[in-house]
Amino acid sequence: MKKLNLAIIGQGRSGKNIHGKYYRSESNLYYDVKYVVDADEFRRKVSEEIYPGCKTFARYEELFALDDIDLVVNASYSEMHYPITKDLLLHGFNVLVEKPFARSRYECDELIKIAEDKGLTLAVFQQTFYAPFYLFAKELVASGKIGELKQV
Protein backbone atom coordinates (compact mmCIF):
# COMPACT_ATOMS: atom_id res chain seq x y z
CA MET A 1 0.00 0.00 0.00
CA LYS A 2 1.32 3.43 -0.95
CA LYS A 3 1.66 5.88 1.90
CA LEU A 4 -0.24 9.15 1.62
CA ASN A 5 1.84 12.30 1.21
CA LEU A 6 1.30 14.63 4.11
CA ALA A 7 2.01 18.29 4.81
CA ILE A 8 1.96 19.55 8.39
CA ILE A 9 1.40 23.25 9.06
CA GLY A 10 2.88 24.15 12.43
CA GLN A 11 5.56 22.45 14.49
CA GLY A 12 4.49 23.54 17.96
CA ARG A 13 3.00 21.26 20.60
CA SER A 14 0.29 19.74 18.41
CA GLY A 15 2.09 19.67 15.07
CA LYS A 16 5.33 18.19 16.37
CA ASN A 17 4.51 16.43 19.63
CA ILE A 18 1.08 14.97 18.85
CA HIS A 19 0.73 14.58 15.07
CA GLY A 20 4.44 14.47 14.32
CA LYS A 21 5.15 12.00 17.10
CA TYR A 22 2.69 9.56 15.57
CA TYR A 23 3.89 10.12 12.01
CA ARG A 24 7.47 9.42 13.16
CA SER A 25 6.48 6.26 15.06
CA GLU A 26 6.63 2.65 13.94
CA SER A 27 2.82 2.56 14.25
CA ASN A 28 2.49 4.88 11.26
CA LEU A 29 1.90 2.67 8.24
CA TYR A 30 -0.09 5.12 6.14
CA TYR A 31 1.54 8.55 5.98
CA ASP A 32 4.78 10.07 4.71
CA VAL A 33 5.52 13.58 6.01
CA LYS A 34 6.70 15.15 2.79
CA TYR A 35 6.29 18.86 3.69
CA VAL A 36 6.36 20.94 6.84
CA VAL A 37 5.36 24.58 7.14
CA ASP A 38 6.49 26.76 10.01
CA ALA A 39 7.42 30.44 10.15
CA ASP A 40 10.24 29.72 12.59
CA GLU A 41 13.53 28.86 10.86
CA PHE A 42 14.79 26.73 13.76
CA ARG A 43 11.62 24.60 13.70
CA ARG A 44 12.01 24.13 9.95
CA LYS A 45 15.59 22.91 10.41
CA VAL A 46 14.53 20.49 13.14
CA SER A 47 11.73 19.24 10.88
CA GLU A 48 14.18 18.44 8.11
CA GLU A 49 16.10 16.29 10.61
CA ILE A 50 13.18 14.45 12.20
CA TYR A 51 11.13 13.83 9.03
CA PRO A 52 13.61 12.27 6.59
CA GLY A 53 13.40 13.70 3.09
CA CYS A 54 10.84 16.35 3.99
CA LYS A 55 10.92 19.80 2.43
CA THR A 56 10.06 22.82 4.56
CA PHE A 57 8.41 26.16 3.89
CA ALA A 58 7.94 29.37 5.87
CA ARG A 59 4.45 30.07 4.47
CA TYR A 60 1.59 27.62 3.90
CA GLU A 61 0.72 29.32 0.59
CA GLU A 62 3.86 27.73 -0.86
CA LEU A 63 1.97 24.41 -0.78
CA PHE A 64 -0.39 25.70 -3.47
CA ALA A 65 2.23 25.11 -6.18
CA LEU A 66 2.45 21.39 -5.30
CA ASP A 67 0.29 18.61 -6.69
CA ASP A 68 1.49 15.61 -4.69
CA ILE A 69 -0.13 16.28 -1.30
CA ASP A 70 -2.89 13.91 -0.20
CA LEU A 71 -3.63 15.53 3.15
CA VAL A 72 -2.70 18.73 5.00
CA VAL A 73 -2.66 18.76 8.82
CA ASN A 74 -3.47 22.27 10.01
CA ALA A 75 -1.79 22.56 13.43
CA SER A 76 -1.23 26.29 13.12
CA TYR A 77 -2.14 28.80 15.84
CA SER A 78 -5.75 28.41 17.03
CA GLU A 79 -6.87 31.75 15.59
CA MET A 80 -5.53 30.68 12.19
CA HIS A 81 -7.37 27.34 11.95
CA TYR A 82 -10.40 28.75 10.15
CA PRO A 83 -8.73 31.07 7.60
CA ILE A 84 -5.96 28.62 6.71
CA THR A 85 -8.35 25.66 6.46
CA LYS A 86 -10.68 27.70 4.23
CA ASP A 87 -7.78 28.70 1.98
CA LEU A 88 -6.54 25.10 1.78
CA LEU A 89 -10.00 23.80 0.88
CA LEU A 90 -10.48 26.49 -1.77
CA HIS A 91 -7.16 25.34 -3.28
CA GLY A 92 -8.34 21.71 -3.40
CA PHE A 93 -6.61 20.14 -0.38
CA ASN A 94 -8.02 17.54 2.00
CA VAL A 95 -7.57 18.90 5.54
CA LEU A 96 -7.27 17.55 9.05
CA VAL A 97 -7.59 20.57 11.34
CA GLU A 98 -6.71 20.84 15.00
CA LYS A 99 -9.16 22.18 17.56
CA PRO A 100 -10.70 24.68 17.67
CA PHE A 101 -12.19 23.97 14.28
CA ALA A 102 -13.38 27.57 13.91
CA ARG A 103 -14.65 30.47 16.01
CA SER A 104 -18.36 30.06 15.34
CA ARG A 105 -20.94 27.63 14.06
CA TYR A 106 -21.21 29.76 10.90
CA GLU A 107 -17.51 29.38 10.12
CA CYS A 108 -17.78 25.63 10.72
CA ASP A 109 -20.79 25.41 8.41
CA GLU A 110 -18.91 27.36 5.75
CA LEU A 111 -15.88 25.04 5.87
CA ILE A 112 -18.10 21.95 5.74
CA LYS A 113 -19.98 23.34 2.72
CA ILE A 114 -16.77 24.19 0.86
CA ALA A 115 -15.43 20.67 1.47
CA GLU A 116 -18.70 19.08 0.33
CA ASP A 117 -18.96 21.27 -2.77
CA LYS A 118 -15.39 20.43 -3.79
CA GLY A 119 -15.60 16.72 -2.86
CA LEU A 120 -12.83 17.05 -0.28
CA THR A 121 -12.26 15.43 3.08
CA LEU A 122 -12.40 17.77 6.07
CA ALA A 123 -11.87 16.36 9.56
CA VAL A 124 -11.34 17.80 13.02
CA PHE A 125 -8.73 16.08 15.13
CA GLN A 126 -10.41 14.57 18.20
CA GLN A 127 -7.80 12.42 19.89
CA THR A 128 -9.76 12.00 23.14
CA PHE A 129 -12.93 10.37 21.77
CA TYR A 130 -11.59 6.88 22.48
CA ALA A 131 -9.49 7.68 25.53
CA PRO A 132 -10.49 5.62 28.58
CA PHE A 133 -11.26 8.70 30.72
CA TYR A 134 -13.56 10.09 28.02
CA LEU A 135 -15.41 6.81 27.51
CA PHE A 136 -15.83 6.48 31.29
CA ALA A 137 -17.26 10.00 31.53
CA LYS A 138 -19.74 9.25 28.72
CA GLU A 139 -20.82 6.03 30.46
CA LEU A 140 -21.20 7.85 33.78
CA VAL A 141 -23.41 10.55 32.24
CA ALA A 142 -25.49 7.98 30.35
CA SER A 143 -26.04 5.94 33.53
CA GLY A 144 -27.75 8.84 35.29
CA LYS A 145 -25.71 8.29 38.46
CA ILE A 146 -24.66 11.94 38.60
CA GLY A 147 -28.05 13.36 37.71
CA GLU A 148 -29.03 15.47 34.72
CA LEU A 149 -26.08 16.96 32.85
CA LYS A 150 -26.47 20.75 32.73
CA GLN A 151 -23.19 21.97 31.26
CA VAL A 152 -19.81 20.72 30.07
C-alpha positions as CSV (number, residue, x, y, z in Angstrom):
1,M,0.0,0.0,0.0
2,K,1.3,3.4,-1.0
3,K,1.7,5.9,1.9
4,L,-0.2,9.1,1.6
5,N,1.8,12.3,1.2
6,L,1.3,14.6,4.1
7,A,2.0,18.3,4.8
8,I,2.0,19.6,8.4
9,I,1.4,23.2,9.1
10,G,2.9,24.1,12.4
11,Q,5.6,22.5,14.5
12,G,4.5,23.5,18.0
13,R,3.0,21.3,20.6
14,S,0.3,19.7,18.4
15,G,2.1,19.7,15.1
16,K,5.3,18.2,16.4
17,N,4.5,16.4,19.6
18,I,1.1,15.0,18.9
19,H,0.7,14.6,15.1
20,G,4.4,14.5,14.3
21,K,5.2,12.0,17.1
22,Y,2.7,9.6,15.6
23,Y,3.9,10.1,12.0
24,R,7.5,9.4,13.2
25,S,6.5,6.3,15.1
26,E,6.6,2.6,13.9
27,S,2.8,2.6,14.3
28,N,2.5,4.9,11.3
29,L,1.9,2.7,8.2
30,Y,-0.1,5.1,6.1
31,Y,1.5,8.6,6.0
32,D,4.8,10.1,4.7
33,V,5.5,13.6,6.0
34,K,6.7,15.2,2.8
35,Y,6.3,18.9,3.7
36,V,6.4,20.9,6.8
37,V,5.4,24.6,7.1
38,D,6.5,26.8,10.0
39,A,7.4,30.4,10.1
40,D,10.2,29.7,12.6
41,E,13.5,28.9,10.9
42,F,14.8,26.7,13.8
43,R,11.6,24.6,13.7
44,R,12.0,24.1,9.9
45,K,15.6,22.9,10.4
46,V,14.5,20.5,13.1
47,S,11.7,19.2,10.9
48,E,14.2,18.4,8.1
49,E,16.1,16.3,10.6
50,I,13.2,14.4,12.2
51,Y,11.1,13.8,9.0
52,P,13.6,12.3,6.6
53,G,13.4,13.7,3.1
54,C,10.8,16.4,4.0
55,K,10.9,19.8,2.4
56,T,10.1,22.8,4.6
57,F,8.4,26.2,3.9
58,A,7.9,29.4,5.9
59,R,4.4,30.1,4.5
60,Y,1.6,27.6,3.9
61,E,0.7,29.3,0.6
62,E,3.9,27.7,-0.9
63,L,2.0,24.4,-0.8
64,F,-0.4,25.7,-3.5
65,A,2.2,25.1,-6.2
66,L,2.4,21.4,-5.3
67,D,0.3,18.6,-6.7
68,D,1.5,15.6,-4.7
69,I,-0.1,16.3,-1.3
70,D,-2.9,13.9,-0.2
71,L,-3.6,15.5,3.2
72,V,-2.7,18.7,5.0
73,V,-2.7,18.8,8.8
74,N,-3.5,22.3,10.0
75,A,-1.8,22.6,13.4
76,S,-1.2,26.3,13.1
77,Y,-2.1,28.8,15.8
78,S,-5.8,28.4,17.0
79,E,-6.9,31.7,15.6
80,M,-5.5,30.7,12.2
81,H,-7.4,27.3,12.0
82,Y,-10.4,28.7,10.1
83,P,-8.7,31.1,7.6
84,I,-6.0,28.6,6.7
85,T,-8.3,25.7,6.5
86,K,-10.7,27.7,4.2
87,D,-7.8,28.7,2.0
88,L,-6.5,25.1,1.8
89,L,-10.0,23.8,0.9
90,L,-10.5,26.5,-1.8
91,H,-7.2,25.3,-3.3
92,G,-8.3,21.7,-3.4
93,F,-6.6,20.1,-0.4
94,N,-8.0,17.5,2.0
95,V,-7.6,18.9,5.5
96,L,-7.3,17.6,9.1
97,V,-7.6,20.6,11.3
98,E,-6.7,20.8,15.0
99,K,-9.2,22.2,17.6
100,P,-10.7,24.7,17.7
101,F,-12.2,24.0,14.3
102,A,-13.4,27.6,13.9
103,R,-14.7,30.5,16.0
104,S,-18.4,30.1,15.3
105,R,-20.9,27.6,14.1
106,Y,-21.2,29.8,10.9
107,E,-17.5,29.4,10.1
108,C,-17.8,25.6,10.7
109,D,-20.8,25.4,8.4
110,E,-18.9,27.4,5.7
111,L,-15.9,25.0,5.9
112,I,-18.1,22.0,5.7
113,K,-20.0,23.3,2.7
114,I,-16.8,24.2,0.9
115,A,-15.4,20.7,1.5
116,E,-18.7,19.1,0.3
117,D,-19.0,21.3,-2.8
118,K,-15.4,20.4,-3.8
119,G,-15.6,16.7,-2.9
120,L,-12.8,17.1,-0.3
121,T,-12.3,15.4,3.1
122,L,-12.4,17.8,6.1
123,A,-11.9,16.4,9.6
124,V,-11.3,17.8,13.0
125,F,-8.7,16.1,15.1
126,Q,-10.4,14.6,18.2
127,Q,-7.8,12.4,19.9
128,T,-9.8,12.0,23.1
129,F,-12.9,10.4,21.8
130,Y,-11.6,6.9,22.5
131,A,-9.5,7.7,25.5
132,P,-10.5,5.6,28.6
133,F,-11.3,8.7,30.7
134,Y,-13.6,10.1,28.0
135,L,-15.4,6.8,27.5
136,F,-15.8,6.5,31.3
137,A,-17.3,10.0,31.5
138,K,-19.7,9.2,28.7
139,E,-20.8,6.0,30.5
140,L,-21.2,7.9,33.8
141,V,-23.4,10.6,32.2
142,A,-25.5,8.0,30.4
143,S,-26.0,5.9,33.5
144,G,-27.8,8.8,35.3
145,K,-25.7,8.3,38.5
146,I,-24.7,11.9,38.6
147,G,-28.0,13.4,37.7
148,E,-29.0,15.5,34.7
149,L,-26.1,17.0,32.9
150,K,-26.5,20.8,32.7
151,Q,-23.2,22.0,31.3
152,V,-19.8,20.7,30.1
